[in-house]
Amino acid sequence: MLIDTRDRWEPPPPEPGRPERSWPVRPVLLVLAGIAVLVGSGALPPLPAYGMILLACVLIGRGFATLLPFSSGMKQHRQ
């Protein structure tokens, strides 16, 4: 059984977005956290240090990735 509720229910209005900041906080924090983890990995035994180095690479990579502009892949590609 199908019920048509399109005329009975209105979706809620969209929430207002966050205000833009003058400088990107999140990428800077991710890169700083990655550097801190990278420096702290020198005080650990080898196996946990490898894990910490990989975590630092992920944090730094995500920090720099948030600086890249958003694109929807090949949908916006024109020749």
N, C-alpha and C positions, 0 to 999 in steps of 0.2 A: 504494500500500500504506500503510495506517495502522497505526501502532504505538502502543499504549496504554502510557504510561510513568507514569501517575499513581500506581500502587501501588509503583513501584520507586525513585522519586526524591523526596526531601524537599527543599523549597526551604530555603535558608539562613535562619537567624533574622534578623530585622531588626536593623540596626545601631542602637545607642543614639544618640539625638539629642544635639546640642550643648547644653551648659548655657546657660541663659538669662542674659544679662548684665543688670546693673541699669540701664544706659542704652544706648540704641541707638547703636552705634559706626558701623555702615555708613552710615546716612543722614547723620550728621554729617560723615563723611569725604567723601562724595559732594558734599555742599553746599559744604564748604570747598574741595574740588578745583575745583568749578565756579566759585566766586568767584575762586580763584587764576588760573584760565584766563581768566576775564573781565577781570581786572585786567591780566594779561599781554598780552591782545590789543591793548591800546592802543599797544604799542611795535612793532607789525607794520604792514606796508603794507596797504592796504584789502582786497584779495582774501583773503589768509590771515586777516586779522582777522575777516572775516565768517564764515569756517569756524570760527575759535576761539569766536566768539560763539555759533554754533549748538551747538558741542560743550559750551560752558558751560551753555546752556539744557537740553540733554539730561541732563547730570550733575545739575544742580539739580532737574530734574523727576523723575529716577529716585530721587534722595535723598528727596524729599517723598513719592513714590509708595510707597516701602517703609514709610512710617509708617502708611499706610492699612490697615485690617483686611482680611484675605483673605475674599473671598466667591466663590462659584461662579456668579456671574451671576444669572440668573432662576430657577435651580433652588431657591434658598432663598426666593424671593418668594412671599408669601401675601397674598391680598386679604381 
